[in-house]
Structures are given as structure tokens and as C-alpha cells.
Amino acid sequence: MSVSVRPTAQPARPTQHAPPGRLSTLRADVGASLVVFLVAVPLSLGIALASGAPIMAGIIAAVVGGVVAGLLGGSPLQVSGPAAGLTVVVAELVARFGWQVTCLITVGAGLLQIVFGLLRVARYSQAIPPAVVHGMLAGIGLTIALGQLHVVLGGTPPSSAVDSVLGLPARLLAADPAAAAVGGVTITMLLAWPLVPRAVRAVPGPLVAVVAATAVAVIWPAVPRVDLPGGLLESIALPSVLPAGDWAGIAGGVLTVALVASVESLLSAVAVDRLHDGPRTRPDRELIGQGAANGVSGLLGGLPVTGVIVRSSANVRAGARTRASTVLHGVWIAVFAILLIGIIELVPLAALAGLLIMVGLQLVKPVDVTQARRHGDLAVYVATILGVLALNLLEGVAVGLAVAGFLMLRRALSADLRHEPPAADGDPHRVVVGGTLSFLSVPALARTLSAVPAGAPVQVDLVVDYLDHAAYDHLDTWTTRHRASGASTEVTEPPGAGGRPRGRYATWSQWQGASADPLLDGVAAFHEESAPLRPTLRSLGAGQAPSGLILTCADSRVVPSVITRSGPGDLFTVQNVGNLVAGTSVRAAVQYATTVLEVPTLAVCGHSGCGAMRGLLDGTAEGPLGDWLRAAEPTLEAFRAGHPVGVAALRDGFGEAEALAMVNVAVQLDALEHTGAGLVGLFFDIPTARVLTLDREAGEFRFTGPGSEGPPPAGA
């Protein structure tokens, strides 16, 4: 529900902060910058190793990304640096042109990003199908993991994913046990780190894994380690080698780096915005800041820079409040690289390779596969992955876009045609004509219309997106002949035809305009459009037999029939402030549903931005609302005691209020356990239109059902 217990609205998944003074803000930013510094150092070293670049190039890029992008970018809390998403691209460029020319390509990509920002093209990145972006990242992740597996086994990474797979049997036979043990320690530590107590997890897992592997490597002095030709200052150098021909390849490299870095940074920025309630990202300024950072990094001999979700989320969760945290993390990396450079040379290459294997595999997310399948885009996702693995990044993305275009064209040319016989004597036949109706659909249209007996009354519901002349002519000819036979023939169109459509997802403001009484206007519209529902409602006149009970919040944004795609007679619905199993009214409804209606399922649905949960968390609710929320105190106690659902929600990037709302769902389900009915926990994330389902055994919510695509992770 949207009870105002504070003067400002709460976004989904915010990290809330008290109004900061300058000193408290600085203290928070310094603490967060140190956490991000500890995360960034091992990742920067590993990404440089996987890219085939000088190791110090990763450190240079991390410093420049923190300072330059931090100062100039449009996302205050985003942290930039070398990222896994560009590893494959950089490795190909280094192998083809050498490191010096790759630095010049990075400079060119930075300049192109600045142009993108000045031309305000950031919005167009949203046009890239999510399945292509997810497939690109998954392909990059698999390429990294396959290549670094060779390093863990004591070899060197092959030049492509195909070569990595083909060369793996021979590499296994010639594996170096010491290197494999060191890499295995790194991977084991990273897998086990989420299982340790939360207080211990305050230390970044990558740092712990690399330190542990370095300590174990003392047993094997001969294990290859990081070899630095000099310190940070000695490694800074302007590119001294100019390209000698192959200008088309260089231009392609500039475009590839600019596009991938831009898309990755913007996706990361969107994800970061969901983690805090501070200023939102200015995407075009972010492109300019990223471009400036890439230009400086390339000139100084560093890797390309992008916004990085792993470091950015660590920054927000550590309590960062301003861009000072991002800048300071770059300063700490520079100080470390200047004063403590010898520590880096103790790190085994196999430890960094093990870290990169985990980073790569984390780019392949099961939720992306599930969403692609549910949206009918699994072929796009798989084609993009295979293209990236078998060809290269740019060509793989092109393959994914081509498949997406083909599927879009096929869907655009498809029509929804069906014949429904009369529900009762005297009712007309019903023919539904939906989708896109072109000349290609005329044969199917003819078959559907032929199912209507001659002389029988018929209602044709025309709900098409497009109707070409051939299809219109056939439909008009058939209706004219059928009407001429003496049969009642009615052709209906949606009330919104020719204007803004109204449907089950439209709000009053979207189709009523300035209405004096939107409620009564809505009732009138129902009477106009309810013809398809009348047979169903007639059958429900004698009673109801719902499939379940759903208890949701009274919030106006939570419409049970919308988020469950249910209709009349499907759900017995109870709504109150905070979706609480409390009070005589709710218990009476549960009793009636389970004993009289005998529903097999009871569901409790919470939601993001819940004013009741915010009031419970802050303790600011008073009067009747405060009295009511006392029934939710067990939820607050469970949350503060470390309820696993709350721990998982905070880990996944939700704010405290959202995590509390999820715990509340679990606690209310516990209160319904005595009914013996099947229990389902739901959480509606309003801004993303996603419904999450509670896995009670695992103690966490997971994505389920059709929903808008959220921002994918943008690499490490």
C-alpha cells in the first residue's frame, strides 16, 4: 500500500541514508572507497592477464576509471575500471595489432564515446534486445572461463574459445598439479564465501580467495607469478607505435570497444540506480565521462574502461553517498601500486585465472535463460552465445540481432484466429481476429470463418494491429455474404480503435483523459466491452469455485488480477495494509476459503515501495495505522534477527524496506501453515513489473512469470 509515512516517495530497492552532514558523508565515502579498492585490485590484475595486456595496464585503467570517470561521469555512485565484458575484445586486438596500437584504439573509442554523449544517443542503447545483451555477456563469460582454465592447468590461454575447447584434452594430460591446486583454492574460496557468516563477508571474497591462494602457493615456489617490469609510474607511457595499414580493422576495433563499453556502462548505471535513492544517472553525461576515461587510460597505457556492476554494487552497499567514494578508490589503488607494488608480484597467475573463471561463469545467469525462454527469445540468446564463441564479439552480436529481427518479423506477420462456438442456445458464434492480418494470413482466415455454419448468427471481434487490403477484402466479402443469407452478423472493434487502446493493463488516466468521475466512466466502459465475459459470468451466477486465495497489500498499484492474469471466479481476494494475516476479518476470509470453498492454495503477495513496511521499519506510523502495524512486529523481529529471506534479499541488492516486505511474506505464510493448504509466497517488484516467487526451502525469492527485462550485470 502507499501510506505516506514520509514526505517523499520511496523507489524500489533503495539503500536509505539519514540526511548526511559533510563529516558523516566523508566518513561514509572513505569507508566505501576502501571496500571497493579491495575488490578492484585483484579483479583489475586478473582482467589484464586475461586480456593479454601488461599487468599494470589493469591498475592504470582502475586508477583512471576511478578518478576521471568518477569526476566527469553522470552516475555518481557507479565505479568504473577494466571489465570482463571487454576482455575478449581487447585480447583479439592485442593479438592482431599489438599492445601499443590497442592503446590508440582505446583512445579512439573514448573520443567516439564523447561524440555519442554529445549527440545524446544513450537512449538508443535501450533498443538492443535484452536476449542479445545477455547472450553477449554469457558468450564473453564462457570465453574467459575456457581460456583461463588452461592457465589454471599450467598453460597459456588459446586465442579463441574454439581453440580452448579443442586444446583442453591435451592440456589436461599435461596439467601442472601445483598450478591446478592454487587455482582450485581460489575457486573453492569463492564458492564457499557466500556461506560464511555475514560479518565475515564484509571482507571482499575475491581478495580473500587471492590471498589464500597466494599463501598456499608458498609450498610451490616454482608456480608462475605476476611479473612486473616496473611500478605504476614506470609503466605509464604514451603509445609510441603508430598503425601501419589495416585501417578498416582499426576502425572496427574502435567502434567495437566504444559500443561494448558504452552499452556495458549504461546497463551497469541503470542497475546501480536501483540500489540507492540518490541522484539518478544522466546517461549522456555518463558516456562523456566514460569516453574521457578511456581516452586518458589509452594515452597512459591502460586497458579500456567501463562501468562495472560488481564494484558499483559493493560501493553502494558499503554506504557510499557521493562520487567522492569512486574517486578515492582510484586514489587508493594508485597509492597501493606506487608504495606496495612488490605484493602484486607474490600473486600466482593461477590464482588470478581461478578468479577470472568464476567471474566469467557469473556472466552466464540461469535467470537470463529462463527469461529468454519465457519471452520466446531463447533462440536469440543461444545464437548470440554461439556467435560470440565461434566467431567474435561483434559478429556474434550481429548473429543475435539477425535472429531477433527474423523472430520479430515472423511475429509481426502472425495472426491470432480462432472460432468459439455458442456458449448457450441463442448465443452467436464468435470469431476472434487478432494480431497482424496480411495477405499471408488469408488462407487461415478463410478456414476459421468456414467453421461458422451458414445462416448462424456470428460476432466477429476485430482486434488486429494491422489489416492489409487483401485480408480486409476477404473479411468484408465473407461478412457481406453471410449477412445476405439472413444471418445476424456483427463486426466489433475495440473501443480504443483509432485512438489509444484500453485494456486490462491500462490505467484510467491512459484512456479517459480529463474525467469528472473516472470510477463511473470505468463502469460504463465495462458495460460496453463485457460481451466476451457474459458467458463466463453467466456460468458463475450460481456460485464460485476459486482456485486459491490471495492476500495482498491494499496498495493501488498491486492489482491481483493483473499480476496473476486471472479473471472472474479464479481467485478469492483479500487486501489489507501490509498484507497481514491479522484480525477477525482476514481470519474469517481464510476460514471461509479453506473450509467452504475448499481452495487448494493460499498465496501472500508483498510488493516494493510498501509504505506499511517503511512505517514499520522507521517506527513513524501513528494512530490506527500504528495500531494495525503492531501485528507486523514479529516480521520486524525476524528481519532484525537475520531471517534467511531478508539476508538473501539484501545480498541480491534490495533495500531494507523491500527485504522486510519479503520477510513479511514468509512470516505471514508461517501463520497460514495450520490450514493444510498449499502455500505460495509472491513479491511484486513494481518498477520492473516482475513477480518473484518464494522458495521456502532455499529461503529466498526468485524471478518468475513474464516481466519487463531488468538490467543485466555488466561484468566484473
ABEGO torsion letter per residue (X at the ends): XBBBABABBBBBGBBBBBBBBAAAAAAAAAAAAAAAAAAAAAAAAAAAAAAGBBAAAAAAAAAAAAAAAAAABABAABBBEBBAAAAAAAAAAAAAAEAAAAAAAAAAAAAAAAAAAAAGAAAAAAABBAAAAAAAAAAAAAAAAAAAAAAAAGBBBBABAAAAAAAAAAAAAABBAAAAAAAAAAAAAAAAAAABBAAAAABBAAAAAAAAAAAAAAABAABBBBBBABBAAAABBBBABBBBEGAAAAAAAAAAAAAAAAAAAAAAAAAAAAABABBBBBAAAAAAAAAAAAAAAAAAGBBBBBBBAAAAAAAAAAGBABAAAAAAAAAAAAAAAAAAAAAAAABBAAAAAAAAAAAAAAABBAAAAAAAAAAGAAAAAAAAAAAAAABBAAAAAAAAAAAAAAAAAAAAABBBBBBBBBABBGBBBBBBBBEBBBAAAAAAAAAAAAABBBGBBBBBBBABABBBAAAAAAAAAAAAAAAAAGBBBBBBBBAABGBBBBBAABBAAAAAEBBABAAAAAAAAAAAAAAAAAAAAAAAAAEBBBABBBBBBABAABBAAAAAGBBBGABBBBBBBGGBBBEAAAAAAAAAAAAAAGBABBBBBBBBGBAAAAAAAAGABBEAAAAAAAAAAAAAAAAAAGBAAAAAAAAAGBBAAAAAAAAAAAAAAAAAAAAGBBBBBBBBBAAAGBBBBBBAAAGBBBBBEBBBBBBBBAEX
